[in-house]
Amino acid sequence: MTSDNNLIALRLYGPLRAAVGQPEVRLPCAGATVEEVLVRFVEERDDDVRSFIFDGQGNRWRSLIVLLDGEPVHDSQATRVKAGDVISLLLPLAGG
C-alpha cells in the first residue's frame, strides 16, 4: 500500500483525458523527475495513450505542454517532483 505522502497528481486534458477515461491519475512518484513520472504513467497503458506523450523513438513530443503546479516545465529530465505536486498535460489543439 502506498502512502499518500508519496503521491503526485497527473491532470489530463483533451483527447488524453478521453483515452485514459479519467481527468486525473495519482502516482507514487515523489522524488522522481517529471520525465520519469511520464514514463511511469505510460508503462502500464496502451499504445494509444503512449502515443499522446512519446513518439515512436520514445522521445517526448515537443508540442506537449507540461506544467508543474501551473508553471511550464522547461527541463523535464532535471525537474523533480515532491509529494502533493500536480503535473498537467495539455495537448496542442488544431482547428479552424
Sequence and secondary structure as in RCSB ss.txt:
>XXXX:A:sequence
MTSDNNLIALRLYGPLRAAVGQPEVRLPCAGATVEEVLVRFVEERDDDVRSFIFDGQGNRWRSLIVLLDGEPVHD
SQATRVKAGDVISLLLPLAGG
>XXXX:A:secstr
   GGGEEEEEE HHHHHHHTSSEEEEE TTSBHHHHHHHHHHTS HHHHHHHB TTS B TT EEEETTEE S 
TTT B  TT EEEEE      
